[in-house]
Amino acid sequence: MIEFENPPRQRMPGARPIPAVLAGPYMNPNDLSIEEQVRWLKRTAADIVPEADLAAKLRRSRESGVPLRVKLGLDPTAPDLHLGHTVVLQKLRQFQELGHEVYLVIGDFTALIGDPSGKSETRKPLTAEDVRASAQTYQDQAYAILDPDRTHVVYNNEWLGAMGFADVVKLTSRFTVARLLERDDFAKRYAEGRPIAVHEFMYAFAQSYDSVHLRADVELGGTDQRFNILMGRDIQSSYGQEEQVALLTPILVGTDGVQKMSKSLDNYVGIRESAETQFSKLMSIPDGVMAEYYRLLTEIPEPEYGPVIREQPMEAKKRLAGTVITRYHGDGAASAAREEWEKVHSRREEPTEIPEVTIPADAFKPEGTIWIGRLLVAAGLIPGTREARRMVEQGAVSIDGERVSDPDAEVAFQDGSVVQVGRRKFARVSRGATAESG
């Protein structure tokens, strides 16, 4: 097996203040007992395996002055991080605040395999160009949460890409097919006769070898990563290394309140989206998931947000949105976004900025009217006429404040009319020039 030199462990850097979620004002990590550190790290964690090992590692680190190596892998499968990613990134930041070394592993190699976790069918691998384009943005976005001075950003193609076929065979000999088929997603697909590609097995080996190469003490990941991270413990042991601790974080539900937050499901809030977009999306979440959002995305304790959710759910949602936006855009942007949202949704006024759209002249009939479905599609407010018809029937479409109720309506409008769909979509429309006049 190819061996790589690991960066030398350094003595623990100077401590900095951390949020006192336990009680009292900000405190120095050295003022926290090991039990208090574990309690703090357990907050918002779904599971720690095994918890006793985490306490032992923290105690040894304090006694020796040598920080733990804490690892998180992110595959750059899309160019933007969303709030679902920030749950585990905030946990990684907690380890930084306790003085430990953080390794952010950008999976430029593993992304080419495709993580099968939670998938009901083989995932289509990405191209190298896709991965490179997304990887370039991940680091800067992660720094919205992580301390750049305490973050080691590494790319796993550095060591995985250097392995030869013999190296891979030796790595895979350390685990059995039977153990791999214990994975819930693999076991279900196997039982149902659905295909499992061999390269999907390789993803877990690659992720495990990341931990071997980095000599990780702790690996973080969502609950869907349980098998991969626990497999990393076994692979480390087979290399004669001390097993890492698995710290698993909950999966944040999307703005639909049902499925995992995902860009492909369009139920996400991107951390690079505008403050206004973030505020509007967060105001759309169901009341039933507010407590989860507060718990996973903010440092606000339950005794403070719980009563507001129960007694003033609308105000609670506005505070949640403001708290999240302040982290990524600042307090001023959060206040402005709230004012804009209230202007449109509470006072029923038009947004300050409305996209201007020119409708092609040939979309109009000779008498100057246009079918409402075609207008909505041409304005970019609705993807197709079937959806346009449904939105009209639901009473969600208006022109200059007047509701359109007939899905077959032929409408006429003045240049500069404002077309609205639902609460969030607006367009200021005008008619394009004809060929004769253009």
N, C-alpha and C positions, 0 to 999 in steps of 0.2 A: 504494500500500500504506500502511495506517495505520502510523505510526511512534510508538514509545513511548520515553519517556526512561528509560534504565536507571539504577539506583542507582549513584552514583560509586564507583569502586574506591578502596579505602582501603589504607594501608600495612599491612604484615603485623603482626598483633598479637603480643604477647609469647609466646614459645614455652613449652610445658609438657612434662613428661616423657612419653615414649612407651614402650611395651613393647619391650625390647631383644631382639627375636627374632633379631638378628644374633649378638650375643655381649655379655657383660658386663652391668653394671647399667643402670638406666634412664638415658637420655641426652637431651640437648637436641637438637631437630631441627637446629640450626645446627652441631652437632658431626658430623652425618652428611654424607658426601659425596653428590653427586648420584647417583652409581652405587649407593650404599648405600640411598638413598631409593627408587630404582627397584626395587632388589632386594626391599626391604621391601614395596612396593606390589604387586609381582608375586606375592608369597606368597598363595596361594589364588585368584589371578586365573587365568581360563582363557585369556585373550588380551588383549593391548594393541595397538591399531591406530592409528597406527604407534608402536612403542616408542621409536624415535629422537625422535619429536616430543614425547613425554612428557618425556624427559630434557631436551630443549631448552627446553620450557616451564618446567620446574622450575628450570633454570639461570637463565633470564631473570628468573623471579620472585625468586630469591635475589639476583641482582645489582641489581634495581630496587627490591626491598622491596615490590612490589605482589603480593598473593596471587592465585593462580589462582581462577577461578570453576568450581566442580565441581558438576555437576547430577545429580540422580536424580529420576526421575518415578515416582510411585506412584498407580495408579488405585484409588480407594476402592470396590472391587467387593464387598467383604465387610467386616463391622465389626471383624474381628480380624486382626492380623498374626500370622504363625507363624514358626517357626524358619527356614523357607525364605527369608523376607523378610530375616532378620537377616544373611544371608551378605553381601548387597550393602550393607546398612546399616553393618556393621562396616568394610567397605572405605571407605565414606564417612567414618566416624569417623577412619580413618587419615589422610585428607587434612586433617581438622580438626586432628589432633595435629601435623601438619606446618605448621600456621598458615594454611591456605587457607580461602577463603570457600565454604561449602557451601549449595547451594540445594536444598531439598526441595520438589519440585513436586507438589502434590496435584492430581491430574487430575480435577477436578470437571467439566471440559468433556469431556475425552477419554473418561472413563468412560461418558458417554452414547453415544459411538460404539461402544465395545467393541473391545478389542485383538484382532485376528485371529491374532496370533502363535501358531503351533503348533496352530491349530484346523483341524479337518477339515471344518467346516461353519460357516455364518454364525452368529455368536454373537448371542443375543437382547440387544438394548440394555437397559440399566437405566433405571429412572425417576429423575427428579430427586430424588424423595423418598428412594429407596434410596441414592443417591449422597450426599446431604446427611447422612443418618443415619450412614453409614460414615465420611465425611470428618471428622466431629467427633471420632472416636476415634483417628484415625491419628496426629495430631501428638503426643498424650501418649504413645502406645505407642512411637513412634520415639525419644522422649526417654529411653527405657530404655537406648538405645545412644548416641545423639548428644548432644553438648554443646549445651544450649539456647542458651547465650550466643553460640555460633558457628554457629547454624543460621538461615538465612533460609527461612521457610516461606511459599510463595507458591501461589496457586491459578490454574491456567491459564485459567479462565473469564474472568479479569480482562482478558486480551488476546485470547484466541480468541473469546470471546463478543462482543467489540466489532467484529469484522471483518464487513464487508458482503460481499455476493455477488461484487462486482467484486474485492474484496481476495482472496477465495478463488480466483477464476479466475486472477488474476495469480500467486498462489502455486503453483497446480497446473501452470501453464505452464512451470515450472522443472524438470520431470521428465517422463519419457516412460512410456507404458503398457508398452512393451517392458521398461524397467528394472524397473517394478513387478512384472511377471510373472517376473522372475528370482528372486523370493523363492521359497524351497523350498515353503512351504505353498500359495502361490498357484499356482505352476507345477504342483504335483501335482493340485490341485483342478481346474485348467483342463484338464489332460491327461485327467483322468478324467470330464470333463463335468459336474462338480459346480458348483453356482452360486457365484459370487463377487459379493456386493453391492457397488455402487459406493462406499457409505459406508465399506467396509472399507479401500479405497485411501486414503480421507481420513484414517484414523488416523495413518498414517506421516507425512503432510504436517503434521498438527497437532503431533505429537511433534517433528518437525524444526523447526517454527516456534517451539516453546518454546525451543530452543537459539539460534535467531536473536534472539529477544526478550531472552534473558538474556545473550547474547554468551558462551556457555559455552566454557570452555577444555577441559574434560573432561566426558564424560557416562558415567555408570555404568549398568549393567544386566546382567541375566542373559544367557546365551548365546542365548536365544530372542529377544533384542532386537537381535541383530547387524545385521540389515537396516535396522531403523528408525534405529539410531544412526549407521550408516554413511551412510544417506540424509541424516541431519542434517548430516554433513560436506559433502555436495554442495550442499545448500540454503544452508548458511552461505556457501560459496564463491560461489554465485550472487548473494548479497547483498553481496559484497565483504568478507566477514569471514574471519578466519583460521579454518581448520577445527579442530573439536574433536577431541580424542583419545578413542577408544572404549576403555573399560576394561570387559571382560566378565567376569562371575563365573560359576562353575559353578552348575547347578541342583541343589539338594539333593533327594535321593531321599527319599520318605516313609517312615513307619515300617513299611510293608509291604516295603521294600527293593527295590521294583520301579519304581513310578511316581513322577513328580514330586510333591513334597509339596503337598497341596491339601486345602482344607477340604471341597470337594465330593466328594472321594474318601475322606474320613474317615481319612486317613493322616497327619494333621498333629499338631504339638505347638504349641498357641497360647501366645504369650508372656504372656497374661493368665490362663491357666489356673492352677489351684491347684498348689502345689509337689507335692502328692501325685499329682495327675493327670499332671503333667509327668514325674515320676519313673517312674510306672507305664508310661507310653507309651514312654519312652526305654528302659526295660528290655525292651520287647517287640521292639526292632529286631533284625534278623538280625545275627549276628556279622560277616558279610561286609561290612557297611557301617559298622562302628564306626570304622575308620580315617578314612573320609571325614567322619564326624560330628566326630571329634576335629580334623581338619585345618581344616574349614570353620567350626566353631562355637566353638573354643577357641584360646588362644594357646599351648597346651602343645606343645612340639616333638616330632617323630616319635621321636627316640631315647629319649624318656621314656615315650611311650604305646605304641610299637610292641612292645617286649618283653612288656609286661603283657597286651596283646591276645593275643599268641601263647601265653603261659604261663598266664595267669589271666583268661580272657575274661569270666567273671562279675564279677570284681572290677574289670576294666577298664570294664565297662558301668556299674557303680555309680559309679565315679569320674567317668565322662562325665556321667551324670545329675546328680551332685552339683555338678559344675563349671558346667553349664548353669543349674541352678536357683539357684545362688549369685548369678549375674549378675542374675536377675530377682526373686528373693525374699530373698536374703541367706543367709549361711552357716548360721544357726540353722534356717531353714526347710528347707534342704537336708539337714541332719542329721536333723531330725524326719521328713522324707519317707522317708529311707533306713531309719530305724528302723521306720516304719509298714509299708513294703514288706517288710522282712525278717520282721516279725511275722506278716504274712499269708502270704507266699510261702515263706519259709524255715522258719519255726516252725509254719506251718499254723494260726495263730491267727486269730480274727476281727478285722476292722478295729476301730479305736477308735470310729469313727463309721459307723453303718450307716443308710441311709435307711429310714424307717418308711413302710410302705404298707398301706392298708386295702383289702381285697378286697371288692367288693360282695357282699352276702348272696345275691343271685340267681344268682351264679356257681357256687354250691354245689348239689349234689344234696340231696334230702330227708334222706338219711342222713348228710349233713355232709361228704361227700368232694367233691373237685374234680379234674378231669382235669389232669394235670401240664402239658400244653401250654397250657391255658387259664390256669392259675395263673401260669406264667412270663410270658405276655403281659399279664395283668391287673396283675402286679407291676412291669411296665415293664422287665423284664430282657431280653426278646426281642421284636422287632417283629411277628412273626407265628407262627402255630402250625406252619407247615412248618419254619421255622428252629428252633423249640422242639423238634420231634421229632428233628431232626438232631443238636442238641446233646445230647439225652438219649442217643441211640444212640452218640454219641462218648464217653459217660461223663463229660460236663462239667457235670452237674447234681447238686446234693446239697441235702438238707434236714437242717438241724441236724447237718451233718457226715456224714450217711449218703447214699451215692451212690444215685441213682435210675437204674435201667438199662432199665426198660420204658417205651417212649414212649407206651403206652396206659394207663399206671398211673393209677388213681384214688387220690389220696392224701388222708390226713387229717393235720391238724397242730394243734398248740396255738397260741393267740394268742402272738405273740412269737417264733415259729420263724424261723430264718434260712435263707433260700433263696439258694443260690450258683450262679452260672453262670460257668464258666471260672475264671480266677484273679482277675479284677478286679471282677466284678459281684456285689453283695450287696443283699439287701432283707430287712428285718425285717417280717414280714407278720402281719396280724390280720384277723379277719372283721368286716365291717361289720354294723351293727344291722339287723334285719328291720323291715319296716314296722310290725308289731304292737308291737315293743318299742322302736322309735325314737321 
